[in-house]
Amino acid sequence: MARFEESKENESSVDFKIVDEPLESSFIEVDEDSGQVRLGLSFDVEEEKKGLWTATCPELKISSCSTESKESAVEGLVEAVQLFLDSCADRGVLEEALEELGWR
């Protein structure tokens, strides 16, 4: 298991960094002064069948598949997570969406 770290500096920009180390637990941190939000999200990558890779982010219930490579599945997952978070932030419902997914 590895993790994403996401930092959000404004309402329409979400930047990701993939950290290749274990994540003990998912987290959300908000810097009250700057408004910057950091999310720590885990992801798993498995070869479901020979040549079919699936990358999953269980905290957001998002996954991506690829027949090309493990790296391609992760790239697809990062893109899907970024689109989800950007869309929620643009509509002003990010906090509500995360609460519905079990984040408190």
C-alpha positions, 0 to 999 in steps of 0.5 A: 500500500502506498499513499497520495498526498494532496494539497489544495491552495485554492478552490479550483487547483488540486495538486498531487504528490505520490509518496511511495511509503506506507500510510498508517491512517488516512488524514485531512489537515487544514491550515487555518491561516492559509486555508491549505488542505492536505489529504493523505489517501492510500491506494492499492495496485493489483494485477487482477488477471494477467495483464489487467492492473487495477489501482484503487483508492478505498477512502474515496471509492475510486478505481482505475484499470489498465491493460498497459501497465501498473504505472498506467493504472496508477496514473489513471487513478491519480487523474480520476481522484484529481477530477473528483476533488476538483469537481467537488471543490468547484461546486463548493461541496468538497467537505460534504462529499468527504463526509458522505464517504465517511471522513469526519 
